[in-house]
Amino acid sequence: MTARVNLINSAHIAAAISYLDENGVDERNLSHDYCLKADNGHHYPPKEVLRRAFMICTNGPRPKGLIASGTRTAAYLRQRGYRAEKCGELPSCQERLNRH
């Protein structure tokens, strides 16, 4: 994870979640290891949340090389009060996304 990710705050993350609620998540950007469980009970791919939050924060294009691993992404989100957890028995976030 690069230092650029430190520009992202909780408000950017909340805005990213709202954006994904309104626009959905491209299947190519789903997570297979971790899911972010938001207060609304919905699940989101953590890396996609951070990518979108960065785009909102900088008003710029989709970042390249922002996020190195799902483990670090989950830790970063946890430090900001979000619940990022292993998908467990589910093969991907897609199944969780379809449940809400």
FITORVEX-871437 format. One record per residue (C-alpha): residue number from 1; chain; x, y, z. Coordinates in nm, 4 decimals, always signed. Example, Ala and Ser with C-alpha at 12.3 -4.5 7.8 and 13.67 -1.06 7.14 Angstrom:
<atom 1,A,<+1.2300,-0.4500,+0.7800>> <atom 2,A,<+1.3670,-0.1060,+0.7140>> 
***
This chain:
<atom 1,A,<+0.0000,+0.0000,+0.0000>> <atom 2,A,<+0.1402,+0.3378,-0.0898>> <atom 3,A,<+0.1492,+0.6527,+0.1190>> <atom 4,A,<-0.1209,+0.7962,-0.1082>> <atom 5,A,<-0.3776,+0.5810,+0.0692>> <atom 6,A,<-0.3270,+0.7941,+0.3820>> <atom 7,A,<-0.5136,+1.0746,+0.2041>> <atom 8,A,<-0.8335,+0.8722,+0.2462>> <atom 9,A,<-1.0443,+0.9420,+0.5538>> <atom 10,A,<-1.3652,+0.7889,+0.6889>> <atom 11,A,<-1.5830,+1.0392,+0.5019>> <atom 12,A,<-1.4251,+0.9309,+0.1713>> <atom 13,A,<-1.4872,+0.5669,+0.2598>> <atom 14,A,<-1.8519,+0.6381,+0.3460>> <atom 15,A,<-1.8930,+0.8246,+0.0157>> <atom 16,A,<-1.7357,+0.5319,-0.1702>> <atom 17,A,<-1.9819,+0.2901,-0.0083>> <atom 18,A,<-2.2713,+0.5167,-0.1124>> <atom 19,A,<-2.1327,+0.5302,-0.4649>> <atom 20,A,<-2.1103,+0.1504,-0.4834>> <atom 21,A,<-2.4663,+0.1186,-0.3495>> <atom 22,A,<-2.5915,+0.3432,-0.6279>> <atom 23,A,<-2.3721,+0.2116,-0.9109>> <atom 24,A,<-2.2904,-0.1462,-0.8145>> <atom 25,A,<-1.9586,-0.3283,-0.8289>> <atom 26,A,<-1.8081,-0.4588,-1.1496>> <atom 27,A,<-1.7662,-0.8381,-1.1295>> <atom 28,A,<-1.3971,-0.7990,-1.2139>> <atom 29,A,<-1.3477,-0.6036,-0.8911>> <atom 30,A,<-1.5006,-0.8484,-0.6452>> <atom 31,A,<-1.2961,-0.9823,-0.3568>> <atom 32,A,<-1.2311,-1.3488,-0.2978>> <atom 33,A,<-1.0660,-1.3151,+0.0431>> <atom 34,A,<-1.2148,-1.0237,+0.2368>> <atom 35,A,<-1.5425,-0.8350,+0.2615>> <atom 36,A,<-1.6139,-0.5010,+0.4189>> <atom 37,A,<-1.9370,-0.5190,+0.6155>> <atom 38,A,<-2.0873,-0.1716,+0.6379>> <atom 39,A,<-2.3311,-0.0420,+0.8987>> <atom 40,A,<-2.6120,-0.0907,+0.6458>> <atom 41,A,<-2.5465,-0.4677,+0.6595>> <atom 42,A,<-2.4228,-0.4821,+0.2998>> <atom 43,A,<-2.0892,-0.6299,+0.1989>> <atom 44,A,<-1.8349,-0.4695,-0.0319>> <atom 45,A,<-1.4968,-0.5658,-0.1795>> <atom 46,A,<-1.2463,-0.3754,+0.0385>> <atom 47,A,<-0.9989,-0.2923,-0.2375>> <atom 48,A,<-1.2752,-0.1497,-0.4553>> <atom 49,A,<-1.3997,+0.0616,-0.1650>> <atom 50,A,<-1.0510,+0.2073,-0.1152>> <atom 51,A,<-1.0023,+0.2651,-0.4887>> <atom 52,A,<-1.3323,+0.4516,-0.5115>> <atom 53,A,<-1.2582,+0.6443,-0.1891>> <atom 54,A,<-0.9252,+0.7546,-0.3369>> <atom 55,A,<-1.0968,+0.8701,-0.6548>> <atom 56,A,<-1.3449,+1.0703,-0.4449>> <atom 57,A,<-1.0672,+1.2114,-0.2259>> <atom 58,A,<-0.8499,+1.3267,-0.5158>> <atom 59,A,<-1.1241,+1.3857,-0.7732>> <atom 60,A,<-0.8964,+1.1879,-1.0008>> <atom 61,A,<-0.8819,+0.8722,-1.2108>> <atom 62,A,<-0.8771,+0.5155,-1.0878>> <atom 63,A,<-0.5429,+0.4692,-0.9084>> <atom 64,A,<-0.2857,+0.2094,-1.0079>> <atom 65,A,<-0.0682,+0.0464,-0.7445>> <atom 66,A,<-0.2635,+0.1944,-0.4538>> <atom 67,A,<-0.3253,-0.1343,-0.2763>> <atom 68,A,<-0.0814,-0.4210,-0.2366>> <atom 69,A,<-0.2814,-0.6887,-0.0567>> <atom 70,A,<-0.6216,-0.7725,+0.0816>> <atom 71,A,<-0.4740,-0.8228,+0.4277>> <atom 72,A,<-0.3315,-0.4697,+0.4358>> <atom 73,A,<-0.6483,-0.3240,+0.2919>> <atom 74,A,<-0.8587,-0.4956,+0.5580>> <atom 75,A,<-0.6235,-0.3718,+0.8314>> <atom 76,A,<-0.6393,-0.0149,+0.6962>> <atom 77,A,<-1.0199,-0.0224,+0.6983>> <atom 78,A,<-1.0314,-0.1718,+1.0490>> <atom 79,A,<-0.8084,+0.1114,+1.1738>> <atom 80,A,<-1.0739,+0.3516,+1.0503>> <atom 81,A,<-1.3555,+0.1741,+1.2322>> <atom 82,A,<-1.4854,-0.0452,+0.9511>> <atom 83,A,<-1.5474,-0.4151,+0.9725>> <atom 84,A,<-1.3385,-0.6008,+0.7146>> <atom 85,A,<-1.3463,-0.9761,+0.7536>> <atom 86,A,<-1.2443,-1.2941,+0.5760>> <atom 87,A,<-1.5151,-1.4174,+0.3430>> <atom 88,A,<-1.5000,-1.7511,+0.5232>> <atom 89,A,<-1.7019,-2.0221,+0.3584>> <atom 90,A,<-1.8272,-1.7954,+0.0820>> <atom 91,A,<-1.6169,-1.8113,-0.2353>> <atom 92,A,<-1.6523,-1.4400,-0.3073>> <atom 93,A,<-1.8273,-1.1212,-0.2072>> <atom 94,A,<-2.0661,-1.1679,-0.4985>> <atom 95,A,<-2.2811,-1.4057,-0.2934>> <atom 96,A,<-2.2867,-1.1618,-0.0035>> <atom 97,A,<-2.3625,-0.8685,-0.2328>> <atom 98,A,<-2.6595,-1.0598,-0.3725>> <atom 99,A,<-2.8042,-1.1160,-0.0258>> <atom 100,A,<-2.8935,-0.7544,+0.0503>> 
***
